[in-house]
Amino acid sequence: MLAGLWPFGLVVLAVFFSAYFYVEATKAGMKRVNWALAGAVMGPMLIPLFTMHRYILMKRDSGYNNVWMQA
């Protein structure tokens, strides 16, 4: 019975991670649709790439020689 539900579970996870990356990309000022599609395809494996990309964009926008302290 449960063996036939795994495609439904994959769709639910794809929608969840798509929405997660869409919201996080919106908060970070990044391209929303690209990250949402990548999140739907790759799921949680995309989190390290997303985090580093967000950090690189933040450093590019604020300047590499500026001090940035996290509160």
N, C-alpha and C positions, 0 to 999 in steps of 0.2 A: 504494500500500500504506500509506504513512504518512499519506496524506490522510484515511483513515478512522479514524485513532486520536485525532484532536483531541478528541472528546467524552470519551474516557477520560482524557486529560490534564487537561481542565477539572475533572473529578470529583476527580482526584488532588490538584490544586491547591486545590480547595475544601475537601477534607478536611484537607489540611495547614494551611491558614490558619485553619480552624475550630479545630483542635487547638492551634495556636499562640496564638490569642487566648483560648482557654479557659484555658490554663495561665497566661498573663500576667495575665489578669483575676483568676484565683485568687490569684496572688502579690501582686497589688495590692489585694485585698479588694474587688473590684468584682463586679457581677452577671455570673456566668460564662456562663449560657445566652444572654443577650442579645448578648454580645460574640462568642460562638462562632457564632451565627447570622449576625450582621453580617459576621464574617470569612469565612464560607462564601459569602456573597453578593457582598461587595465586594473581598475578597482584600487585596492589599498597599496598595490605595488607602486603607485604613482606618488605617494606621499613624500618620500625623500626628494624626488625630482621637483615637486611643487614647492617644497620648503626652500630648497636651494635657489630655485628660480625667483621666488619672492624676495629672498635675501639679496640676490644679485641686483634685481631691479631697484630695491630700496637703496642699496649702496650706490648704484649708478645715479639715481635721482638726487640723493643727498650729497654726493661727492665722496670720493675715496679718502680724502684727508680730514673729513669732519669726524668729531667724536660723537658717538651715539651710545647713550646709556639707556638700558632697559629698566623701566621702573617696576 
